[in-house]
Amino acid sequence: MKEMSARRQRRIEKILYRDRRGKALIYNRIFLTGLAMLLQITLATGILVLLYRENSQIATILTLLSNFIGFLMLLHIINRNDKPSGKLNWVILLLTLPVFGVLMFFLYGDGRPTKKMNRKIVAEKEKNKAAYPAVPLFNPVSETFGEAPATAENSADSAPLRGTTKYLSEYAGYPASFDGDATYFPSGKETFDAIMEAVRGAKKFILAEYFIIAPGKTWETFLKALLEKAEEGVAVRLIFDNAGCLKALPPKYDRYVESLHPNIKCLTFNPISPVFTVRINNRDHRKQIIVDGETAFTGGINLADEYVGEKIRFGNWKDCGLRVTGSAVNTFTMMFFNIWNAFRKDKDDVSLFYSQKSAEKAQKIERCEAAEFPAFMQPYDDSPLDKESVSETVYLDVINRAERYVWIYTPYLILDDELRTALRSAAKRGIDVRIVIPGIPDKKLTYRLTKANVPPLLKAGVKVYTYTPGFIHAKSILADDRFAVIGTVNFDYRSLCLNFENAVYFSDCSVADELKKDCVSTFPVCHAVTKEDLRDNWFRHFGDSLLRVFETLF
């Protein structure tokens, strides 16, 4: 590895200084975007009010027209292939506040991506799947990823696993992996330290995708490492979500990042325009890094100081992360390029980023039993491109299959009927169901909704804990020392229905043991919520009832 000259080091330090100064532009951006959206709603409402007042005939026509439009929208909502709870919320809003309801529905209600976005991502996924290195888990006859090899020793015990694997293979489109290894990190700092170690050791490429990037020590450390590796000839690709960074980064930050070095390319996902904005759903909430096709990371942390303990917000910030090696890394690579190549004119050849070495190692499974390998894992993503709730289906499968316990970490608990029923039913049949939510919230309204979801769970025997030291941002579920899911998916409507998410499903591997140790050490510092803790006056109960109408927005 060649030494970096003092001149290049000074250039990088100068770049980082300019990057810190750019924070001054952030507040103008979020203010102008919010103001523009507010003006659109105010203008539309004001015009309607004036027309009603000035001309009774026009008022009558507008009333009939608005009723007709409202009726059509109600038909549209009722016949959509959406969750019943989500439909009911919009129906109530449209019936009680028609004008406001219509405007809010155009902004928030349609969870479907645009046809253009849908077409691009689906097309890229098919291309990337075709280029995926051949592994024994791929079934060329059905052209879908297949199941684990069954043996006399494990066939009966692993039958449900093959079912879950089959579901994720066919409906998420990614294979299972029986080679490689996975490491669980119980904190954001440990996760970030491991990420930086891998990034600094990169030889070929670094792929990074995050919901939030915010100026501070964490981002500066990461950006400096990217610049240093770019100087060494390492290819860098970076994706960040526009809405997630709206309060943190100045406009056109992707162009700024690309200007820093020819080996660095950057993509802003789903940009929001302040003027005539009608699509602010479908955010890229995924968090992943792939280094040289050999190592991948995911979990709850973003590239901001609070996630790694560099800045104190909401008390102690509890998060978690994963490091994955082996053929499963190719799945992370595929997920990254499904987004990257869909929205870049200068597309990359994904086959150059797949690890053939990992694929060759995975092919040895054909001559071995799956039980000999240290990990059974299946990375997957979930998107609003189809009507398949992949993440929720996996969560439900873990809950319904549990025989002894189900332990959950989630920062937000805004449940639909299916998840609420599954959790209550598990507790009623004697399963030890525990859910850890924040003790100190990051969003007060969302926290009110989270607490409003607790009483029905307590009544059924579910144990709900608040993380007393502060805010828990980890997203995981663990059952029976065997099944675990760790990733970016919250237990809320936005994660399960509207956003692009990613996670890893584990079975019978060391990650389950590591996650259990973390849970066991976390419970003692938590407060077990009781019915007395949730007793509120009638005014708060009424406010919670109103919030439930808008819960699909949170």
C-alpha positions, -999 to +999 in steps of 0.1 A: +000+000+000+016+033-011+022+060+015+000+091+012+020+123+006+018+152+030+002+173+003-026+149-002-031+147+036-034+185+037-059+184+009-081+159+027-080+180+059-090+211+039-120+191+024-131+180+059-130+216+071-152+228+042-175+199+049-180+211+085-187+247+074-215+234+051-237+227+081-248+264+081-268+257+050-289+229+065-313+250+085-323+271+055-330+239+036-353+223+061-371+256+067-377+263+031-389+228+024-413+228+053-425+263+044-431+254+008-452+224+017-472+244+043-479+271+017-492+246-008-517+232+018-527+267+030-531+280-006-553+252-017-575+254+014-577+293+012-589+292-024-616+268-016-628+289+014-628+321-007-648+305-035-674+292-009-678+327+005-680+347-027-703+327-048-730+304-035-734+287-069-697+279-070-699+268-034-726+243-043-707+230-073-675+227-052-694+209-025-708+184-049-675+180-066-656+175-033-682+149-022-678+131-055-640+132-053-641+120-017-664+092-026-640+081-054-611+083-030-630+062-004-636+035-031-600+036-041-588+032-005-613+005+004-603-016-027-565-012-023-545-042-012-535-026+020-538-034+057-573-029+071-560-007+099-544+016+074-575+018+053-597+026+083-575+055+094-577+072+060-615+066+058-620+083+092-598+112+081-616+117+048-650+115+063-643+140+092-619+164+074-625+160+037-603+188+023-575+183+047-578+146+043-575+147+006-544+169+008-528+146+034-536+115+014-518+129-017-488+137+005-487+106+027-514+082+018-502+065-014-475+041-002-468+029-037-436+040-054-440+057-088-443+035-118-409+048-130-392+039-097-409+005-097-399-003-132-363+007-127-356-012-095-374-044-107-354-044-139-321-040-121-330-067-096-336-091-124-302-082-141-283-085-108-300-118-100-289-132-134-253-122-127-254-137-092-226-163-088-238-198-091-243-215-057-259-249-049-289-231-033-299-217-067-325-238-086-320-233-123-352-251-132-376-227-113-352-198-116-356-191-079-333-195-050-338-229-034-337-245+000-311-259+023-299-295+016-319-319+038-302-348+055-315-377+076-302-359+107-317-325+102-347-330+078-374-332+105-360-305+127-354-281+098-387-285+080-400-251+092-366-235+083-370-247+047-404-231+047-390-198+058-361-201+035-384-209+006-406-179+014-377-155+015-362-170-016-393-167-037-409-135-023-378-115-014-356-131-041-324-138-021-307-172-012-298-186+021-262-190+031-247-219+051-210-208+049-193-178+064-199-164+098-217-135+115-208-114+145-232-095+167-223-061+182-244-049+212-236-012+207-233+014+180-197+022+190-186-014+186-204-016+153-187+015+140-153+005+152-156-028+133-168-009+102-139+014+103-114-015+106-129-031+075-130+002+056-094+010+064-084-024+051-103-022+018-084-031-013-109-030-041-142-013-033-165+001-005-203+002-009-221+023+017-259+029+020-275+049+049-307+066+058-290+094+077-256+111+073-250+140+097-220+163+101-199+154+132-170+133+143-185+101+130-191+113+095-158+131+094-140+100+104-158+079+078-154+105+050-117+108+058-112+071+055-131+071+022-109+098+008-077+080+019-089+048+003-100+066-029-064+080-031-052+044-030-074+034-060-103+019-041-137+024-057-163+041-034-200+041-039-223+060-014-261+061-012-280+083+013-317+090+016-328+126+008-355+128+035-333+111+061-306+138+055-330+167+050-322+182+084-285+173+083-270+179+049-270+209+025-286+207-010-267+188-037-244+172-012-241+142-035-224+164-061-201+178-035-191+143-023-184+133-059-163+164-065-139+153-037-123+125-057-128+107-091-130+073-074-160+084-052-195+083-066-226+093-047-264+089-051-292+107-033-322+084-031-357+097-039-350+135-038-378+157-023-386+189-041-400+217-019-424+228-046-455+207-055-442+177-034-467+149-035-444+119-028-426+118+006-431+081+013-409+052+002-377+062+020-344+042+018-342+032+055-316+005+048-281+006+064-254-015+050-217-014+041-199-040+018-161-041+017-143-059-012-172-084-015-158-102+016-174-084+045-208-068+050-223-048+079-259-039+088-279-029+119-295+001+134-267+027+133-265+056+108-235+078+102-241+103+129-226+110+163-255+100+185-255+064+172-219+057+184-220+077+216-201+107+204-230+129+212-255+125+240-291+127+228-320+112+248-297+097+274-277+066+265-282+055+229-286+017+227-281+002+193-267-030+176-250-042+145-239-072+125-208-082+106-213-109+079-188-129+059-191-156+033-214-160+003-241-140+021-221-109+014-230-113-023-266-108-013-258-075+003-239-065-029-270-074-049-293-054-027-270-024-030-268-024-068-306-029-071-309+007-060-276+021-073-279+009-109-316+018-110-309+055-106-274+060-120-268+068-157-233+055-154-242+020-142-217-004-127-212-040-139-224-058-107-205-090-117-173-072-110-184-067-074-196-102-066-171-124-047-164-155-067-142-168-039-173-168-016-193-185-042-167-213-047-166-218-009-204-221-008-203-248-035-187-271-011-220-274+006-230-298-021-207-324-006-214-315+031-242-315+055-257-281+064-253-289+101-215-287+097-215-250+090-215-224+118-243-202+105-276-204+087-284-169+075-304-153+049-300-116+042-331-100+026-346-067+019-382-054+019-397-028-003-430-012-012-426-022-048-449-051-044-478-059-020-458-085-001-451-076+035-418-096+037-405-082+070-438-085+088-443-121+075-408-131+089-416-114+122-449-132+124-433-165+116-407-161+144-435-152+169-459-179+159-432-206+158-418-198+193-422-225+220-405-208+249-398-171+245-398-142+221-377-111+229-379-079+209-359-046+207-377-018+189-376+020+191-412+023+179-442+001+187-471+010+163-487-024+156-513-035+131-539-061+139-518-090+127-488-083+148-508-073+179-528-105+177-497-127+172-480-112+202-511-114+224-517-150+213-481-160+220-483-146+255-517-163+261-503-197+252-475-193+278-447-179+257-424-154+275-429-124+253-408-093+261-405-061+243-380-033+251-389+002+240-372+035+248-372+051+282-365+085+267-382+091+234-367+108+203-402+118+190-428+126+215-459+120+193-445+087+181-438+078+217-474+085+227-485+061+200-460+035+212-474+037+247-509+036+234-501+002+219-489-012+253-522-017+273-537-044+251-504-063+252-501-061+290-536-073+294-527-105+274-495-111+295-469-095+272-440-080+292-431-045+280-399-028+293-387+008+290-349+012+285-342+033+316-308+047+306-322+064+275-332+056+239-331+021+223-327+022+185-319-015+180-342-036+158-342-073+166-363-103+175-351-135+191-369-168+198-360-200+216-322-195+213-326-205+176-343-179+155-332-143+152-338-113+129-315-083+131-316-053+107-333-020+101-370-029+104-389-012+132-422-025+145-442+003+129-463+010+098-437+030+080-410+003+082-433-026+075-452-010+046-437+021+032-399+021+034-370+002+018-355-020+046-330-048+050-324-075+076-308-109+082-327-140+092-307-164+114-313-199+126-293-222+149-262-200+148-240-181+173-256-148+166-287-160+185-265-167+216-248-133+213-281-115+210-295-135+240-266-124+262-272-088+252-309-091+261-301-108+294-278-079+303-302-053+291-334-064+310-320-055+345-315-019+335-350-016+322-383-008+339-411-033+336-442-013+325-473-018+347-509-008+342-504+019+368-476+035+347-501+040+318-530+055+337-538+089+322-566+113+324-595+114+299-579+142+280-547+122+272-568+091+263-588+113+239-556+127+224-542+092+220-574+082+202-570+111+178-533+101+172-543+066+163-562+081+133-528+094+120-507+064+130-499+054+094-480+087+092-455+077+119 
